[in-house]
Amino acid sequence: MGRWARANVRGYLFLLPQFSVFFVFFLIPVIGAFALAFFDYRPTRVSFVGLDNFRRVFSDPLMGIALRNTVLFTVGVVVFWLGKAMLIAYLLDPLSKRLQTFYKSAFYLPSVTSGVIISLIWLWIFNPTFGLLNAALRTFGIEGIAWLGNPNTALGALIAMQVIMGGGSSIVLLSAALARIPREMYEVAILDGASRGIVFTQVIVPLIKPVLLYLVVTGTINTFQVFESIYVMTQGGPQFATITVVYRIYQTAFQQFQIGLASAQAIVLFVLTFALAAVQFRWLGKHVEY
Amino acid sequence: MATRRPSLFRRAVIDPDHPVKPSSAGAVLFIGILSVLGLMTLVPLYWMVVTAFTPPTLAVRFPPELWPSSPTLRNFAAVLSRPMFVQWVINSTIMAVVVTVFTVLTASMAGYAFAKIPFAGSKWLFWVLIISVMLPFETILVPLFILITRMGLVDTYAGLILPLLASPFGVFLMKQFIQTLPSELMDSARVDGANEWQIFWHVVTPLVTSGMAFLGIITFVAQWNLFLWPLVATRSSGMRTLQVGLVLMREEEPMYFGLHMASATLAAIPIIIVFFAFQRYFLRGITVGAVKG
């Protein structure tokens, strides 16, 4: 055994079990994702088609609608979700530890429940004739509608569901960030006669900006991949009002079996996600002081 | 200056060390807002359980019963009498347990290597890992499916489980935990003649059990809840997992809401037990995987 090998083999042996599966089932598919996008892939033959698949992605009207829906959904969810998490973390901060743990658990519980379960529950809640939502509205004398069956309300209904059920881990993270703010920072501000609002905007927000940035970026990336609720609740309908990018990829690959085209769509998704993350990092990162 | 002892209410409700303490009325307002928001998230889960125990004929009635007047186990019996339901539970359990055990063990090993063993290419490989953590799974879904098709593994446990064993996030997380251990511990064990495996097993793992527990819990929950990959990687009814099965049952009986809610309740129970049993790991561990703001 050479000297180089002897110096490094210990490290490699510890990596081996995880990296062998990581290599075969992660890195190879990543390379495959880029390669497949340039081929017409059929069970019987595989032919190189250059940029044809990408041209078809951009000329697919449904992909345009899917992209628009996904952006609307993501913006709606991330904005309201983060606002809600911020409000909750802020209200929790001065409360006793026991109350904090109680509320954090309550808000976190739906985050460990699967997307399929949440979707099934809300299909039932949104049910136009027997659902809880319309029953509640009827007691106030309001006649409810088919929230998921109406192209004008379906996407909004899905956003509302996501905002109401989501945010558990953001609350925990923001809460931890608030607890880390040095107490002296508050005292100085209070001595200066600052109001609650000023303390919030001038002291708290600048200090937790790195966490906010992290939550915006990861929240955007995760929300952009929305699939389960679409698959279970609306199948992209009505009239494509809730078709999203990942749902479109799923249709293309596993219902229409156009593997090359689906791979090109996935590459577009990949580029978009990273571009979004990069823009957010630049835009928000400028204002972060460490 | 005489300071009055805070009232029992204030002591129970307000953090005594907080610099900007709300007034008692303010605290009541805070708790009121939190409770309304909290109820909004919990009512749907409550509603799932109520419907699961409500007889099918009473579930579709106005006004809905907020508490089942004649609770029944009929919906649960209907779920359990489905030919494949138990098989789906078994499949989900196998998948979640195998992935969790493998991930915790191998990610800890790799995390240890990155944190404490110098080797050529360490920095570079770690960057590959970080980028992989950020990569959405959906971008590799199609090539992964082609891969297991080519390997002849579609609709098998191997095809379902093998791709889930790759966990760049797990390695990243365990590196973060192990990094905080003092290197002197490992050096002194080395001087005592321990080999690298003994150091890992007898010195490192006992000190990062809470980290391993956290990784194990979130991996188990994520696998139990997984939907998209099991949906494409399996075909026959007997190979489906619980989450896919829930959707199949709904497609077969679209109007039997008691059945949907009973099956959803059964699928949620293990996760809710895991959550309450390991609550403190959830609430504390999350902050380690994220940024240190």
Boltz contact constraints between the chains, C-beta under 6 A:
constraints:
  - contact:
      token1: [A, 8]
      token2: [B, 119]
      max_distance: 6.0
  - contact:
      token1: [A, 8]
      token2: [B, 120]
      max_distance: 6.0
  - contact:
      token1: [A, 10]
      token2: [B, 117]
      max_distance: 6.0
  - contact:
      token1: [A, 10]
      token2: [B, 196]
      max_distance: 6.0
  - contact:
      token1: [A, 11]
      token2: [B, 113]
      max_distance: 6.0
  - contact:
      token1: [A, 11]
      token2: [B, 117]
      max_distance: 6.0
  - contact:
      token1: [A, 11]
      token2: [B, 119]
      max_distance: 6.0
  - contact:
      token1: [A, 14]
      token2: [B, 109]
      max_distance: 6.0
  - contact:
      token1: [A, 14]
      token2: [B, 112]
      max_distance: 6.0
  - contact:
      token1: [A, 14]
      token2: [B, 113]
      max_distance: 6.0
  - contact:
      token1: [A, 15]
      token2: [B, 110]
      max_distance: 6.0
  - contact:
      token1: [A, 15]
      token2: [B, 113]
      max_distance: 6.0
  - contact:
      token1: [A, 17]
      token2: [B, 106]
      max_distance: 6.0
  - contact:
      token1: [A, 18]
      token2: [B, 106]
      max_distance: 6.0
  - contact:
      token1: [A, 18]
      token2: [B, 107]
      max_distance: 6.0
  - contact:
      token1: [A, 18]
      token2: [B, 110]
      max_distance: 6.0
  - contact:
      token1: [A, 21]
      token2: [B, 165]
      max_distance: 6.0
  - contact:
      token1: [A, 21]
      token2: [B, 166]
      max_distance: 6.0
  - contact:
      token1: [A, 22]
      token2: [B, 166]
      max_distance: 6.0
  - contact:
      token1: [A, 25]
      token2: [B, 162]
      max_distance: 6.0
  - contact:
      token1: [A, 25]
      token2: [B, 163]
      max_distance: 6.0
  - contact:
      token1: [A, 25]
      token2: [B, 166]
      max_distance: 6.0
  - contact:
      token1: [A, 26]
      token2: [B, 166]
      max_distance: 6.0
  - contact:
      token1: [A, 29]
      token2: [B, 140]
      max_distance: 6.0
  - contact:
      token1: [A, 29]
      token2: [B, 143]
      max_distance: 6.0
  - contact:
      token1: [A, 29]
      token2: [B, 144]
      max_distance: 6.0
  - contact:
      token1: [A, 30]
      token2: [B, 140]
      max_distance: 6.0
  - contact:
      token1: [A, 32]
      token2: [B, 143]
      max_distance: 6.0
  - contact:
      token1: [A, 33]
      token2: [B, 139]
      max_distance: 6.0
  - contact:
      token1: [A, 33]
      token2: [B, 140]
      max_distance: 6.0
  - contact:
      token1: [A, 33]
      token2: [B, 143]
      max_distance: 6.0
  - contact:
      token1: [A, 36]
      token2: [B, 143]
      max_distance: 6.0
  - contact:
      token1: [A, 91]
      token2: [B, 30]
      max_distance: 6.0
  - contact:
      token1: [A, 91]
      token2: [B, 33]
      max_distance: 6.0
  - contact:
      token1: [A, 91]
      token2: [B, 34]
      max_distance: 6.0
  - contact:
      token1: [A, 94]
      token2: [B, 15]
      max_distance: 6.0
  - contact:
      token1: [A, 94]
      token2: [B, 18]
      max_distance: 6.0
  - contact:
      token1: [A, 94]
      token2: [B, 21]
      max_distance: 6.0
  - contact:
      token1: [A, 94]
      token2: [B, 22]
      max_distance: 6.0
  - contact:
      token1: [A, 96]
      token2: [B, 13]
      max_distance: 6.0
  - contact:
      token1: [A, 96]
      token2: [B, 15]
      max_distance: 6.0
  - contact:
      token1: [A, 103]
      token2: [B, 34]
      max_distance: 6.0
  - contact:
      token1: [A, 104]
      token2: [B, 283]
      max_distance: 6.0
  - contact:
      token1: [A, 105]
      token2: [B, 279]
      max_distance: 6.0
  - contact:
      token1: [A, 106]
      token2: [B, 38]
      max_distance: 6.0
  - contact:
      token1: [A, 106]
      token2: [B, 42]
      max_distance: 6.0
  - contact:
      token1: [A, 107]
      token2: [B, 41]
      max_distance: 6.0
  - contact:
      token1: [A, 110]
      token2: [B, 41]
      max_distance: 6.0
  - contact:
      token1: [A, 112]
      token2: [B, 221]
      max_distance: 6.0
  - contact:
      token1: [A, 112]
      token2: [B, 271]
      max_distance: 6.0
  - contact:
      token1: [A, 112]
      token2: [B, 275]
      max_distance: 6.0
  - contact:
      token1: [A, 113]
      token2: [B, 268]
      max_distance: 6.0
  - contact:
      token1: [A, 114]
      token2: [B, 225]
      max_distance: 6.0
  - contact:
      token1: [A, 114]
      token2: [B, 243]
      max_distance: 6.0
  - contact:
      token1: [A, 116]
      token2: [B, 227]
      max_distance: 6.0
  - contact:
      token1: [A, 116]
      token2: [B, 243]
      max_distance: 6.0
  - contact:
      token1: [A, 116]
      token2: [B, 246]
      max_distance: 6.0
  - contact:
      token1: [A, 117]
      token2: [B, 264]
      max_distance: 6.0
  - contact:
      token1: [A, 117]
      token2: [B, 267]
      max_distance: 6.0
  - contact:
      token1: [A, 117]
      token2: [B, 268]
      max_distance: 6.0
  - contact:
      token1: [A, 120]
      token2: [B, 260]
      max_distance: 6.0
  - contact:
      token1: [A, 120]
      token2: [B, 264]
      max_distance: 6.0
  - contact:
      token1: [A, 121]
      token2: [B, 44]
      max_distance: 6.0
  - contact:
      token1: [A, 121]
      token2: [B, 48]
      max_distance: 6.0
  - contact:
      token1: [A, 124]
      token2: [B, 257]
      max_distance: 6.0
  - contact:
      token1: [A, 130]
      token2: [B, 60]
      max_distance: 6.0
  - contact:
      token1: [A, 132]
      token2: [B, 47]
      max_distance: 6.0
  - contact:
      token1: [A, 135]
      token2: [B, 62]
      max_distance: 6.0
  - contact:
      token1: [A, 135]
      token2: [B, 63]
      max_distance: 6.0
  - contact:
      token1: [A, 135]
      token2: [B, 64]
      max_distance: 6.0
  - contact:
      token1: [A, 164]
      token2: [B, 40]
      max_distance: 6.0
  - contact:
      token1: [A, 169]
      token2: [B, 286]
      max_distance: 6.0
  - contact:
      token1: [A, 172]
      token2: [B, 283]
      max_distance: 6.0
  - contact:
      token1: [A, 172]
      token2: [B, 286]
      max_distance: 6.0
  - contact:
      token1: [A, 173]
      token2: [B, 290]
      max_distance: 6.0
  - contact:
      token1: [A, 176]
      token2: [B, 287]
      max_distance: 6.0
  - contact:
      token1: [A, 177]
      token2: [B, 293]
      max_distance: 6.0
  - contact:
      token1: [A, 183]
      token2: [B, 19]
      max_distance: 6.0
  - contact:
      token1: [A, 186]
      token2: [B, 19]
      max_distance: 6.0
  - contact:
      token1: [A, 186]
      token2: [B, 20]
      max_distance: 6.0
  - contact:
      token1: [A, 187]
      token2: [B, 19]
      max_distance: 6.0
  - contact:
      token1: [A, 210]
      token2: [B, 291]
      max_distance: 6.0
  - contact:
      token1: [A, 210]
      token2: [B, 293]
      max_distance: 6.0
  - contact:
      token1: [A, 211]
      token2: [B, 293]
      max_distance: 6.0
  - contact:
      token1: [A, 214]
      token2: [B, 290]
      max_distance: 6.0
  - contact:
      token1: [A, 214]
      token2: [B, 291]
      max_distance: 6.0
  - contact:
      token1: [A, 225]
      token2: [B, 136]
      max_distance: 6.0
  - contact:
      token1: [A, 225]
      token2: [B, 138]
      max_distance: 6.0
  - contact:
      token1: [A, 227]
      token2: [B, 228]
      max_distance: 6.0
  - contact:
      token1: [A, 228]
      token2: [B, 227]
      max_distance: 6.0
  - contact:
      token1: [A, 232]
      token2: [B, 247]
      max_distance: 6.0
  - contact:
      token1: [A, 246]
      token2: [B, 138]
      max_distance: 6.0
  - contact:
      token1: [A, 253]
      token2: [B, 142]
      max_distance: 6.0
  - contact:
      token1: [A, 254]
      token2: [B, 232]
      max_distance: 6.0
  - contact:
      token1: [A, 262]
      token2: [B, 142]
      max_distance: 6.0
  - contact:
      token1: [A, 263]
      token2: [B, 142]
      max_distance: 6.0
  - contact:
      token1: [A, 266]
      token2: [B, 139]
      max_distance: 6.0
  - contact:
      token1: [A, 270]
      token2: [B, 139]
      max_distance: 6.0
  - contact:
      token1: [A, 273]
      token2: [B, 136]
      max_distance: 6.0
